[in-house]
Amino acid sequence: MVMSTINITHRDFPELQPGYGLWSLYRPDKAPYRFPGGNIDTLVRWQTKTRLALAQAIGFQDLPACPFAPKLIESVDKGDYVREKWLIYTWDRARMPFYLLLPKDLPRPLPVVLALHGHGYGVKDIVGLWEDGRERDQPFGYHKDFGIELCRRGFAVAAPEIACFGERVTDFSHLSTDIGQMIPNTCDHTARLAFHLGGSVIGLRVLDGRRLIDFLQTRSDLNLARLGAMGLSGGGMHTMFSTCVDERIRACVISGYYSTYRGSIFAMAHCACNFVPGLSRFGEIYDLIGLIAPRPVLIEAGTLDPIFPLDAVQHSLAVARTKVYAAFDAAEQVEADIFEGEHEIHGARAYDFLIDKLT
C-alpha cells in the first residue's frame, strides 16, 4: 500500500509562520523610548535621554578617536566648482575617502551639506563619475548627481564613501569558490559581524558621518553653523539616523526612506544594513523623528517607489506633523515632496529647501 503524508500549510495554520508570533510582540505604542508628547521641558528631557540611548543601540559611537591624518588625493577643476578627493581616519582602524565639492566665486565661509549616497557603486555616482572613475557630464541613474546640484546651488558638499560601498568593500579573495565557498555581499557580511559585536552598520555609518563633521570644522572656509544633510535610500537612512544623533545638522532631506518599519523595512526584502538589534525600544520611524524636531526636515517620496510604499510614507508623515512636530509647535517644519516617480532623487523642492533653511 502506498502511503503519503498530509501536508499542512500556513493557509490553514498561520501559526506555522515564524513571523506570525513575533508580530504579536511588535508594539511600537508600548516602546519605552517612543515619542511621549507633553510640554517642551518633557520633550527636551526625552530627547536627551533617547538620543544617548539610540547612540548606544546603534553601537560603535565610542570607537577610539585618532588624528584624521588628512590626505588630499586629487583636485579637479570642473569649471564652476572644484572637486577634491580626501582620505581621513574616522577611527584608528578605519579610513574613509570623501569628495569635497567647492563652488567658485562665492564668499567664504560656505554653508555645507553632507551628501549621502544609497546602494549602488558608491559615492562616485553622486559626484559625476562612472564606477571606473571616468568623468560624465550628464546626471545618470537614481541619484541624479545630486551632490553636484547641491554644489551649484551654493553649498560646499561633503560626499563620503559610505561603509560597504565603492572603495570601502571587504576583500574576500581568501575564499575558494572552486570548493563552494560563497563570497558574501559586504553590506550583509558587515551587518552580521556588527550584530555579533553588539552594534550595527548604521552605527558605523553614523560614526563616520560625525567624524567627517569634526574634520570639516577644522576648515576656516566652511561654516558648520549652517550644516545640512541630504541622502537617498540607504543614504536617506544615514541622513535620518545621523540627524537624530548629531544636533550639528540643522536641516535635512530624507529621500526614499522615511516611512514605517512595518510598512516597508519588515514588509519586504531589504538590505541587512537597515537593521539594528533592539530598535523596537524606540517605537516607529515617526517616533525617532522626534529626535530631529523641531529642526526642519523634508521628505521626498515617489508615488511608484516599490520598497517604500506611499501609504506608509503618508501615514508616517501625518504622525510627524500632527503629533511629533506639533508638540514643538513646529508642524510647518515638516515638508514633503511627493512626486510621480520611483525610487529616485527628485529635487524639485529639496535644493531650495536647504537654501531656505541654511543660508
ZAMARLUM-365053 format. One record per residue: residue number from 1; residue in three letters; y, x, z of N, C-alpha, C in turn. Coordinates in steps of 0.05 Angstrom, whole numbers, plus 5000, padded with zeros to 4 digits. Last residue first. Example, Ala and Ser with C-alpha at 12.3 -4.5 7.8 and 13.67 -1.06 7.14 Angstrom:
<nodes>
> 2;Ser;4955;5257;5142;4979;5273;5143;5001;5258;5157
> 1;Ala;4886;5264;5156;4910;5246;5156;4934;5264;5156
</nodes>
This chain:
<nodes>
> 359;Thr;6583;5416;5092;6607;5430;5082;6632;5415;5088
> 358;Leu;6540;5385;5109;6541;5413;5117;6567;5428;5108
> 357;Lys;6540;5333;5091;6534;5338;5119;6539;5366;5128
> 356;Asp;6553;5335;5036;6569;5317;5054;6565;5326;5083
> 355;Ile;6514;5369;5017;6542;5377;5015;6558;5361;5035
> 354;Leu;6469;5338;5027;6472;5363;5041;6500;5373;5040
> 353;Phe;6481;5295;4991;6477;5290;5019;6481;5316;5035
> 352;Asp;6481;5320;4942;6506;5311;4952;6504;5305;4982
> 351;Tyr;6425;5330;4939;6444;5352;4939;6471;5344;4950
> 350;Ala;6401;5277;4944;6395;5299;4962;6417;5320;4963
> 349;Arg;6408;5238;4905;6425;5237;4929;6423;5263;4945
> 348;Ala;6375;5256;4864;6398;5240;4858;6418;5238;4881
> 347;Gly;6328;5284;4876;6353;5299;4876;6378;5282;4872
> 346;His;6269;5287;4870;6286;5270;4854;6314;5282;4853
> 345;Ile;6206;5320;4869;6234;5321;4876;6250;5301;4858
> 344;Glu;6146;5280;4873;6164;5299;4860;6191;5298;4873
> 343;His;6100;5239;4858;6103;5258;4880;6120;5281;4870
> 342;Glu;6136;5193;4817;6112;5200;4831;6118;5220;4854
> 341;Gly;6184;5139;4809;6172;5164;4802;6148;5170;4820
> 340;Glu;6241;5111;4824;6218;5105;4807;6207;5132;4798
> 339;Phe;6259;5124;4893;6264;5126;4864;6238;5119;4849
> 338;Ile;6297;5121;4948;6271;5110;4938;6275;5108;4908
> 337;Asp;6327;5156;4991;6328;5155;4962;6300;5147;4952
> 336;Ala;6360;5141;5052;6335;5142;5036;6342;5141;5007
> 335;Glu;6384;5164;5116;6388;5155;5089;6361;5156;5074
> 334;Val;6406;5159;5179;6381;5159;5164;6386;5148;5137
> 333;Gln;6456;5151;5199;6449;5178;5194;6421;5181;5181
> 332;Glu;6461;5099;5215;6472;5106;5188;6465;5135;5180
> 331;Ala;6444;5098;5267;6426;5088;5246;6435;5096;5218
> 330;Ala;6465;5115;5316;6468;5132;5292;6450;5123;5269
> 329;Asp;6457;5104;5370;6480;5092;5356;6486;5108;5330
> 328;Phe;6410;5121;5388;6431;5141;5390;6457;5130;5377
> 327;Ala;6380;5077;5374;6382;5083;5403;6404;5104;5408
> 326;Ala;6379;5082;5319;6396;5061;5331;6400;5066;5361
> 325;Tyr;6339;5120;5312;6367;5128;5309;6386;5107;5320
> 324;Val;6295;5083;5329;6299;5111;5338;6328;5119;5336
> 323;Lys;6300;5029;5309;6292;5035;5336;6301;5063;5345
> 322;Thr;6321;5027;5257;6326;5005;5275;6318;5010;5304
> 321;Arg;6306;5077;5231;6333;5066;5231;6338;5047;5255
> 320;Ala;6251;5084;5241;6270;5106;5245;6299;5095;5248
> 319;Val;6231;5035;5223;6229;5042;5251;6249;5064;5258
> 318;Ala;6241;5040;5168;6253;5018;5183;6253;5024;5213
> 317;Leu;6210;5085;5155;6239;5086;5152;6253;5064;5169
> 316;Ser;6159;5064;5162;6168;5086;5179;6198;5089;5178
> 315;His;6159;5026;5120;6155;5018;5148;6166;5039;5167
> 314;Gln;6166;5058;5076;6186;5038;5082;6184;5029;5111
> 313;Val;6119;5089;5076;6145;5102;5077;6166;5082;5087
> 312;Ala;6080;5050;5071;6080;5066;5095;6107;5080;5098
> 311;Asp;6093;5031;5020;6094;5013;5042;6095;5028;5069
> 310;Leu;6085;5076;4986;6112;5066;4991;6113;5048;5015
> 309;Pro;6041;5129;5004;6046;5102;4993;6072;5091;5003
> 308;Phe;6031;5187;4988;6049;5177;5009;6058;5149;5000
> 307;Ile;5999;5194;4944;5989;5204;4970;6007;5197;4994
> 306;Pro;6023;5174;4898;5996;5164;4905;5987;5172;4933
> 305;Asp;6084;5148;4884;6072;5171;4898;6044;5162;4908
> 304;Leu;6115;5111;4860;6088;5114;4849;6074;5138;4862
> 303;Thr;6165;5113;4883;6151;5088;4884;6122;5090;4876
> 302;Gly;6179;5171;4921;6174;5159;4895;6158;5133;4898
> 301;Ala;6229;5187;4967;6202;5177;4963;6200;5164;4936
> 300;Glu;6267;5224;5015;6261;5219;4986;6233;5209;4983
> 299;Ile;6309;5215;5068;6281;5213;5060;6280;5207;5030
> 298;Leu;6354;5253;5105;6350;5238;5080;6320;5239;5073
> 297;Val;6388;5256;5166;6363;5261;5151;6362;5243;5127
> 296;Pro;6432;5284;5215;6428;5269;5191;6402;5277;5177
> 295;Arg;6416;5279;5285;6423;5295;5262;6416;5280;5236
> 294;Pro;6406;5255;5335;6419;5240;5314;6428;5256;5290
> 293;Ala;6338;5263;5312;6361;5246;5317;6380;5259;5338
> 292;Ile;6294;5296;5316;6315;5304;5298;6340;5288;5303
> 291;Leu;6261;5272;5351;6269;5299;5358;6290;5309;5339
> 290;Gly;6249;5225;5326;6267;5223;5348;6276;5251;5358
> 289;Ile;6208;5236;5292;6235;5239;5281;6257;5235;5302
> 288;Leu;6163;5223;5323;6172;5251;5321;6200;5254;5310
> 287;Asp;6160;5168;5312;6166;5178;5339;6177;5206;5338
> 286;Tyr;6145;5167;5259;6171;5156;5266;6179;5161;5296
> 285;Ile;6094;5188;5262;6115;5204;5250;6143;5193;5257
> 284;Glu;6070;5166;5327;6071;5166;5298;6093;5184;5288
> 283;Gly;6051;5204;5385;6055;5178;5371;6053;5181;5341
> 282;Phe;6038;5250;5410;6066;5247;5403;6071;5221;5387
> 281;Arg;5984;5253;5417;6001;5250;5441;6030;5245;5435
> 280;Ser;5963;5267;5368;5965;5238;5375;5981;5233;5400
> 279;Leu;5956;5320;5363;5983;5310;5356;5986;5280;5363
> 278;Gly;5908;5346;5374;5922;5333;5396;5949;5321;5389
> 277;Pro;5914;5394;5323;5897;5382;5344;5915;5370;5366
> 276;Val;5944;5377;5264;5949;5391;5289;5931;5379;5310
> 275;Phe;5946;5382;5192;5935;5372;5217;5940;5390;5240
> 274;Asn;5957;5399;5141;5973;5377;5151;5966;5370;5180
> 273;Cys;5922;5436;5123;5946;5447;5134;5964;5425;5146
> 272;Ala;5881;5411;5097;5877;5416;5125;5903;5426;5138
> 271;Cys;5906;5362;5051;5900;5389;5058;5898;5393;5088
> 270;His;5876;5297;5047;5900;5314;5049;5890;5342;5057
> 269;Ala;5849;5237;5025;5846;5266;5026;5873;5279;5027
> 268;Met;5872;5181;5066;5860;5193;5041;5858;5223;5045
> 267;Ala;5893;5165;5113;5884;5144;5095;5869;5155;5071
> 266;Phe;5917;5203;5144;5890;5195;5151;5879;5173;5133
> 265;Ile;5967;5206;5117;5952;5231;5124;5923;5225;5130
> 264;Ser;5979;5147;5109;5978;5168;5089;5959;5191;5097
> 263;Gly;5979;5110;5149;5982;5100;5122;5979;5121;5100
> 262;Arg;5975;5139;5196;5954;5120;5189;5955;5112;5160
> 261;Tyr;6022;5169;5195;5996;5183;5195;5974;5164;5186
> 260;Thr;6072;5148;5149;6058;5146;5174;6032;5161;5172
> 259;Ser;6124;5186;5124;6110;5161;5121;6099;5153;5148
> 258;Tyr;6150;5240;5090;6155;5222;5112;6143;5194;5107
> 257;Tyr;6138;5265;5039;6122;5269;5062;6125;5247;5083
> 256;Gly;6175;5269;4995;6147;5267;4991;6130;5274;5015
> 255;Ser;6225;5306;5029;6217;5293;5004;6186;5293;5002
> 254;Ile;6275;5308;5072;6246;5307;5073;6237;5292;5048
> 253;Val;6331;5345;5086;6320;5327;5065;6289;5330;5066
> 252;Cys;6374;5351;5143;6351;5358;5127;6344;5336;5107
> 251;Ala;6420;5387;5186;6414;5364;5169;6390;5371;5151
> 250;Arg;6419;5431;5219;6438;5410;5225;6434;5385;5208
> 249;Ile;6380;5473;5254;6381;5459;5228;6396;5433;5233
> 248;Arg;6379;5487;5307;6399;5500;5290;6401;5487;5262
> 247;Glu;6337;5465;5333;6362;5449;5332;6384;5463;5316
> 246;Asp;6272;5464;5318;6295;5482;5317;6321;5467;5313
> 245;Val;6234;5422;5318;6232;5444;5338;6258;5460;5340
> 244;Cys;6249;5387;5276;6242;5377;5303;6244;5399;5324
> 243;Thr;6254;5423;5235;6278;5410;5244;6273;5397;5272
> 242;Ser;6200;5436;5228;6219;5457;5234;6245;5445;5246
> 241;Phe;6178;5386;5214;6170;5399;5240;6189;5421;5247
> 240;Met;6205;5376;5165;6206;5358;5187;6200;5372;5214
> 239;Thr;6194;5422;5132;6221;5414;5139;6222;5397;5163
> 238;His;6138;5418;5129;6150;5441;5141;6179;5435;5150
> 237;Met;6136;5369;5100;6123;5371;5127;6136;5394;5142
> 236;Gly;6160;5387;5054;6172;5365;5069;6162;5365;5097
> 235;Gly;6123;5425;5038;6150;5434;5046;6166;5413;5060
> 234;Gly;6083;5391;5024;6079;5408;5047;6105;5421;5056
> 233;Ser;6134;5354;4996;6106;5353;5002;6100;5370;5026
> 232;Leu;6193;5393;4997;6177;5373;4983;6148;5376;4991
> 231;Gly;6254;5403;5034;6227;5411;5025;6212;5387;5014
> 230;Met;6310;5432;5063;6300;5413;5043;6273;5422;5034
> 229;Ala;6360;5441;5113;6333;5447;5103;6325;5425;5084
> 228;Gly;6421;5475;5134;6404;5452;5127;6377;5461;5118
> 227;Leu;6475;5499;5172;6448;5504;5162;6433;5478;5157
> 226;Arg;6526;5520;5191;6523;5499;5170;6496;5503;5156
> 225;Ala;6521;5561;5224;6530;5537;5237;6529;5513;5217
> 224;Leu;6511;5603;5191;6487;5589;5201;6495;5565;5219
> 223;Asn;6538;5628;5138;6547;5611;5161;6524;5594;5171
> 222;Leu;6536;5694;5113;6524;5668;5116;6534;5654;5141
> 221;Asp;6555;5745;5115;6563;5729;5091;6552;5701;5092
> 220;Ser;6533;5772;5157;6560;5762;5161;6569;5744;5137
> 219;Arg;6468;5764;5181;6485;5769;5158;6512;5756;5161
> 218;Thr;6437;5748;5222;6447;5776;5224;6466;5782;5201
> 217;Gln;6417;5699;5210;6440;5700;5229;6452;5728;5231
> 216;Leu;6372;5710;5181;6396;5702;5167;6421;5703;5184
> 215;Phe;6336;5720;5224;6345;5742;5206;6371;5734;5192
> 214;Asp;6331;5668;5246;6341;5690;5262;6351;5713;5245
> 213;Ile;6309;5642;5201;6335;5635;5210;6347;5657;5228
> 212;Leu;6259;5668;5202;6277;5672;5179;6305;5664;5187
> 211;Arg;6239;5649;5250;6246;5678;5248;6263;5684;5224
> 210;Arg;6232;5596;5235;6250;5602;5257;6258;5632;5256
> 209;Gly;6194;5600;5194;6220;5589;5189;6240;5596;5210
> 208;Asp;6150;5622;5223;6162;5637;5200;6190;5627;5195
> 207;Leu;6140;5578;5258;6148;5604;5268;6162;5621;5247
> 206;Val;6125;5540;5220;6149;5536;5236;6159;5562;5248
> 205;Arg;6077;5563;5203;6100;5560;5184;6126;5555;5199
> 204;Leu;6045;5563;5249;6052;5588;5235;6076;5586;5217
> 203;Gly;6043;5507;5258;6055;5525;5277;6063;5552;5265
> 202;Ile;6015;5490;5213;6043;5481;5217;6057;5499;5237
> 201;Val;5966;5512;5224;5982;5524;5203;6011;5515;5205
> 200;Ser;5957;5516;5296;5956;5502;5270;5971;5518;5250
> 199;Gly;5917;5531;5354;5942;5526;5341;5938;5512;5315
> 198;Gly;5869;5549;5377;5886;5530;5392;5913;5524;5380
> 197;Leu;5835;5578;5347;5852;5593;5366;5871;5575;5381
> 196;His;5814;5540;5315;5796;5554;5333;5811;5569;5354
> 195;Phe;5859;5527;5285;5848;5507;5304;5830;5521;5324
> 194;Ala;5862;5575;5255;5884;5567;5273;5874;5547;5294
> 193;Leu;5815;5570;5224;5818;5593;5243;5840;5587;5263
> 192;Arg;5828;5524;5196;5805;5524;5213;5806;5547;5233
> 191;Ala;5874;5541;5167;5876;5519;5186;5852;5519;5205
> 190;Thr;5853;5582;5136;5873;5589;5156;5875;5567;5177
> 189;His;5818;5552;5102;5808;5573;5120;5827;5579;5143
> 188;Asp;5855;5518;5077;5833;5507;5093;5823;5528;5112
> 187;Cys;5890;5555;5051;5900;5534;5070;5878;5525;5089
> 186;Thr;5854;5584;5019;5868;5597;5041;5879;5577;5061
> 185;Asn;5788;5561;5004;5817;5558;5000;5832;5569;5024
> 184;Pro;5733;5608;5004;5748;5585;5014;5777;5585;5004
> 183;Ile;5679;5621;4964;5706;5631;4970;5723;5607;4979
> 182;Met;5612;5623;4986;5634;5608;4973;5661;5618;4982
> 181;Gln;5557;5659;4968;5579;5657;4988;5603;5645;4974
> 180;Gly;5515;5665;4932;5522;5638;4941;5543;5636;4962
> 179;Ile;5507;5713;4912;5486;5704;4930;5494;5677;4943
> 178;Asp;5552;5720;4881;5526;5721;4867;5503;5713;4886
> 177;Thr;5595;5722;4915;5590;5697;4902;5563;5696;4888
> 176;Ser;5606;5753;4971;5588;5757;4948;5581;5730;4936
> 175;Leu;5669;5774;4998;5647;5755;4995;5631;5760;4970
> 174;His;5711;5808;4997;5687;5818;5010;5663;5799;5007
> 173;Ser;5755;5782;4978;5739;5798;4959;5714;5809;4971
> 172;Phe;5791;5748;5000;5763;5743;5006;5745;5759;4987
> 171;Asp;5854;5751;5026;5835;5767;5009;5807;5761;5018
> 170;Thr;5897;5695;5028;5878;5712;5041;5859;5726;5021
> 169;Val;5966;5694;5005;5939;5683;5006;5920;5704;5018
> 168;Arg;6020;5704;4994;6010;5703;5022;5983;5688;5024
> 167;Glu;6041;5699;4944;6035;5726;4953;6025;5727;4982
> 166;Gly;6019;5634;4941;6032;5655;4926;6022;5683;4935
> 165;Phe;6004;5610;5009;6010;5607;4980;6020;5633;4968
> 164;Cys;5999;5617;5063;5976;5606;5048;5981;5602;5019
> 163;Ala;6065;5608;5085;6038;5618;5091;6017;5602;5076
> 162;Ile;6115;5608;5034;6102;5595;5057;6073;5605;5060
> 161;Glu;6165;5648;5020;6137;5644;5011;6122;5633;5035
> 160;Pro;6229;5616;5029;6207;5634;5037;6181;5627;5022
> 159;Ala;6292;5616;5008;6267;5604;5000;6243;5622;5007
> 158;Ala;6355;5602;5022;6334;5619;5031;6308;5605;5026
> 157;Val;6415;5599;4988;6389;5586;4991;6368;5607;4999
> 156;Ala;6481;5582;4998;6462;5604;4998;6435;5591;5004
> 155;Phe;6508;5528;4958;6494;5538;4982;6481;5565;4977
> 154;Gly;6531;5505;4913;6548;5519;4931;6535;5530;4956
> 153;Arg;6500;5483;4874;6517;5464;4889;6533;5478;4911
> 152;Arg;6468;5524;4859;6490;5516;4841;6508;5495;4853
> 151;Cys;6432;5522;4901;6450;5545;4898;6474;5538;4881
> 150;Leu;6405;5475;4889;6420;5477;4914;6440;5500;4912
> 149;Glu;6381;5490;4840;6401;5469;4841;6417;5469;4866
> 148;Ile;6345;5529;4858;6367;5537;4840;6389;5516;4841
> 147;Gly;6310;5497;4888;6324;5519;4900;6349;5528;4884
> 146;Phe;6286;5462;4852;6308;5452;4869;6322;5473;4884
> 145;Asp;6253;5463;4805;6271;5486;4812;6294;5478;4831
> 144;Lys;6218;5420;4806;6242;5418;4790;6263;5440;4797
> 143;His;6169;5408;4830;6191;5419;4846;6218;5419;4833
> 142;Tyr;6135;5391;4791;6144;5371;4810;6166;5381;4829
> 141;Gly;6155;5423;4728;6137;5414;4749;6150;5396;4770
> 140;Phe;6216;5459;4717;6189;5452;4709;6174;5442;4733
> 139;Pro;6280;5474;4689;6263;5464;4711;6236;5455;4701
> 138;Gln;6288;5530;4645;6289;5501;4649;6272;5493;4673
> 137;Asp;6280;5584;4641;6308;5575;4640;6310;5545;4645
> 136;Arg;6242;5634;4675;6243;5610;4658;6271;5598;4661
> 135;Glu;6213;5699;4678;6235;5681;4682;6231;5656;4665
> 134;Arg;6148;5717;4706;6167;5714;4683;6189;5694;4689
> 133;Gly;6112;5715;4748;6138;5729;4752;6157;5728;4729
> 132;Asp;6067;5685;4742;6064;5714;4737;6091;5729;4740
> 131;Glu;6087;5634;4750;6070;5646;4770;6067;5676;4767
> 130;Trp;6157;5634;4732;6130;5627;4728;6112;5642;4748
> 129;Leu;6217;5616;4767;6198;5637;4758;6171;5624;4753
> 128;Gly;6257;5586;4793;6259;5591;4765;6241;5613;4755
> 127;Val;6247;5574;4846;6270;5592;4840;6270;5601;4811
> 126;Ile;6203;5545;4856;6228;5532;4861;6252;5549;4855
> 125;Asp;6159;5577;4843;6162;5551;4829;6187;5536;4836
> 124;Lys;6158;5619;4878;6169;5624;4851;6175;5598;4837
> 123;Val;6129;5601;4922;6159;5599;4922;6171;5604;4895
> 122;Gly;6068;5573;4895;6085;5586;4914;6115;5584;4909
> 121;Tyr;6035;5543;4863;6032;5572;4862;6053;5587;4879
> 120;Gly;6020;5490;4908;6023;5500;4881;6021;5530;4881
> 119;His;6053;5450;4957;6029;5462;4946;6033;5469;4916
> 118;Gly;6124;5462;4965;6099;5450;4972;6075;5464;4959
> 117;His;6179;5501;4993;6162;5491;4971;6137;5477;4982
> 116;Leu;6240;5495;5019;6213;5498;5027;6194;5485;5007
> 115;Ala;6300;5525;5032;6286;5511;5011;6256;5516;5014
> 114;Leu;6351;5523;5077;6324;5532;5074;6310;5514;5053
> 113;Val;6418;5533;5061;6396;5514;5062;6370;5529;5059
> 112;Val;6483;5548;5087;6456;5557;5080;6437;5533;5080
> 111;Pro;6551;5564;5069;6531;5547;5082;6504;5554;5071
> 110;Leu;6578;5631;5070;6568;5608;5055;6550;5591;5073
> 109;Pro;6639;5661;5094;6610;5658;5094;6602;5632;5082
> 108;Arg;6662;5669;5026;6643;5674;5047;6655;5668;5074
> 107;Pro;6678;5629;4969;6686;5643;4993;6663;5646;5013
> 106;Leu;6647;5645;4907;6653;5625;4928;6660;5640;4953
> 105;Asp;6627;5679;4867;6655;5670;4865;6661;5647;4884
> 104;Lys;6558;5660;4862;6580;5679;4858;6607;5664;4861
> 103;Pro;6506;5643;4908;6525;5635;4887;6548;5655;4886
> 102;Leu;6446;5671;4919;6473;5672;4928;6492;5665;4906
> 101;Leu;6382;5663;4945;6399;5657;4922;6428;5655;4931
> 100;Leu;6330;5699;4966;6357;5691;4975;6374;5688;4950
> 99;Tyr;6261;5691;4977;6283;5694;4958;6309;5685;4971
> 98;Phe;6215;5728;5018;6231;5704;5012;6253;5712;4992
> 97;Pro;6153;5748;5046;6173;5751;5026;6190;5725;5025
> 96;Met;6133;5767;5110;6139;5744;5093;6159;5752;5072
> 95;Arg;6081;5794;5152;6105;5798;5135;6108;5774;5116
> 94;Ala;6052;5799;5215;6057;5782;5192;6083;5790;5178
> 93;Arg;6046;5822;5264;6023;5822;5247;6027;5806;5221
> 92;Asp;6092;5814;5294;6084;5842;5288;6058;5844;5272
> 91;Trp;6128;5765;5254;6117;5775;5279;6103;5801;5273
> 90;Thr;6156;5771;5208;6162;5747;5224;6149;5749;5251
> 89;Tyr;6186;5823;5171;6166;5815;5190;6175;5790;5205
> 88;Ile;6207;5812;5102;6212;5816;5131;6187;5811;5147
> 87;Leu;6234;5823;5039;6209;5823;5055;6216;5829;5084
> 86;Trp;6269;5790;4986;6267;5806;5010;6239;5804;5022
> 85;Lys;6304;5785;4927;6278;5782;4939;6276;5801;4962
> 84;Glu;6361;5750;4902;6350;5773;4916;6322;5766;4927
> 83;Arg;6398;5729;4850;6373;5723;4864;6362;5749;4876
> 82;Val;6464;5705;4843;6446;5729;4846;6421;5720;4861
> 81;Tyr;6496;5663;4795;6486;5669;4822;6469;5694;4820
> 80;Asp;6511;5658;4743;6528;5645;4763;6518;5649;4791
> 79;Gly;6476;5706;4726;6500;5695;4714;6518;5683;4734
> 78;Lys;6436;5729;4756;6429;5705;4740;6453;5692;4728
> 77;Asp;6415;5791;4772;6439;5776;4766;6432;5754;4747
> 76;Val;6371;5807;4823;6373;5799;4795;6398;5783;4791
> 75;Ser;6340;5854;4862;6364;5838;4860;6369;5833;4830
> 74;Glu;6283;5867;4904;6297;5866;4878;6322;5850;4881
> 73;Ile;6271;5879;4958;6251;5885;4936;6265;5886;4909
> 72;Leu;6295;5901;5016;6304;5888;4992;6286;5897;4969
> 71;Lys;6268;5892;5078;6265;5909;5054;6274;5892;5030
> 70;Pro;6276;5893;5148;6281;5880;5122;6280;5900;5099
> 69;Ala;6252;5894;5202;6248;5915;5182;6253;5904;5154
> 68;Phe;6254;5861;5246;6250;5849;5220;6242;5869;5199
> 67;Pro;6219;5879;5305;6241;5884;5286;6234;5872;5259
> 66;Cys;6184;5823;5334;6186;5851;5328;6210;5855;5310
> 65;Ala;6150;5778;5379;6171;5785;5361;6172;5815;5356
> 64;Pro;6085;5752;5387;6104;5774;5394;6125;5780;5372
> 63;Leu;6084;5681;5391;6073;5706;5380;6094;5728;5383
> 62;Asp;6099;5632;5409;6103;5654;5427;6090;5680;5417
> 61;Gln;6083;5594;5374;6112;5598;5376;6118;5622;5394
> 60;Phe;6029;5580;5367;6038;5605;5356;6068;5610;5359
> 59;Gly;6029;5507;5364;6019;5533;5370;6034;5556;5357
> 58;Ile;6035;5453;5367;6031;5465;5340;6022;5494;5342
> 57;Ala;6041;5448;5423;6019;5435;5410;6014;5448;5382
> 56;Gln;6088;5476;5436;6063;5485;5448;6039;5473;5432
> 55;Ala;6125;5444;5408;6122;5473;5402;6096;5484;5412
> 54;Leu;6117;5396;5436;6109;5398;5408;6106;5427;5400
> 53;Ala;6138;5410;5487;6110;5402;5484;6100;5404;5455
> 52;Leu;6192;5418;5473;6176;5440;5484;6146;5434;5481
> 51;Arg;6205;5367;5456;6208;5389;5437;6191;5413;5447
> 50;Thr;6197;5338;5502;6179;5334;5480;6181;5356;5459
> 49;Lys;6239;5353;5537;6211;5355;5545;6192;5355;5521
> 48;Thr;6284;5342;5504;6280;5369;5516;6250;5373;5523
> 47;Gln;6277;5287;5492;6277;5308;5471;6272;5335;5482
> 46;Trp;6280;5264;5543;6256;5262;5528;6255;5283;5506
> 45;Arg;6333;5276;5555;6312;5287;5572;6285;5286;5558
> 44;Val;6358;5246;5516;6361;5275;5516;6340;5288;5533
> 43;Leu;6342;5194;5531;6334;5205;5505;6336;5235;5504
> 42;Thr;6368;5188;5581;6339;5186;5579;6328;5199;5553
> 41;Asp;6421;5192;5564;6411;5211;5583;6380;5212;5582
> 40;Ile;6426;5147;5530;6428;5174;5519;6416;5194;5538
> 39;Asn;6375;5097;5548;6402;5107;5545;6402;5136;5536
> 38;Gly;6318;5074;5508;6334;5077;5532;6362;5089;5527
> 37;Gly;6260;5102;5475;6283;5085;5477;6298;5090;5503
> 36;Pro;6216;5138;5472;6218;5119;5494;6239;5098;5492
> 35;Phe;6167;5159;5426;6196;5155;5430;6200;5133;5451
> 34;Arg;6110;5189;5460;6123;5172;5440;6152;5168;5446
> 33;Tyr;6080;5221;5493;6105;5232;5484;6118;5214;5462
> 32;Pro;6034;5190;5504;6051;5198;5527;6078;5209;5518
> 31;Ala;6020;5132;5466;6022;5161;5467;6041;5170;5489
> 30;Lys;6016;5079;5455;6009;5087;5482;6011;5117;5486
> 29;Asp;6026;5072;5402;6043;5058;5421;6038;5065;5450
> 28;Pro;5984;5099;5378;6010;5112;5380;6029;5099;5399
> 27;Arg;5923;5100;5385;5942;5082;5397;5969;5096;5400
> 26;Tyr;5860;5104;5368;5886;5111;5355;5907;5092;5365
> 25;Leu;5812;5086;5384;5827;5104;5403;5854;5112;5393
> 24;Ser;5793;5060;5341;5799;5043;5365;5814;5059;5386
> 23;Trp;5782;5100;5306;5807;5085;5302;5814;5067;5326
> 22;Leu;5733;5117;5325;5756;5134;5331;5782;5118;5327
> 21;Gly;5697;5079;5305;5703;5080;5334;5728;5096;5340
> 20;Tyr;5703;5093;5250;5706;5066;5259;5713;5065;5289
> 19;Gly;5691;5144;5234;5718;5138;5240;5723;5111;5252
> 18;Pro;5635;5142;5224;5646;5158;5246;5674;5151;5254
> 17;Gln;5603;5081;5212;5623;5099;5202;5634;5116;5226
> 16;Leu;5570;5044;5237;5558;5068;5226;5579;5089;5218
> 15;Glu;5600;4999;5248;5599;5020;5269;5584;5045;5260
> 14;Pro;5591;4963;5208;5614;4981;5205;5614;5004;5226
> 13;Phe;5540;4941;5181;5544;4952;5207;5567;4972;5206
> 12;Asp;5544;4922;5129;5532;4905;5149;5537;4915;5177
> 11;Arg;5571;4964;5106;5580;4936;5099;5569;4917;5120
> 10;His;5545;5009;5119;5569;5003;5135;5580;4975;5128
> 9;Thr;5474;4994;5116;5499;5005;5105;5522;4996;5123
> 8;Ile;5405;5011;5115;5427;4997;5127;5453;5010;5118
> 7;Asn;5343;5004;5082;5368;5018;5085;5389;5000;5098
> 6;Ile;5278;5005;5100;5301;4986;5096;5326;5002;5102
> 5;Thr;5228;5041;5063;5245;5036;5087;5267;5017;5080
> 4;Ser;5166;5021;5036;5193;5030;5032;5209;5023;5057
> 3;Met;5098;5033;5018;5118;5025;5038;5145;5035;5030
> 2;Val;5044;5012;4982;5069;5027;4981;5088;5016;5001
> 1;Met;4976;5017;5000;5000;5000;5000;5025;5018;5000
</nodes>
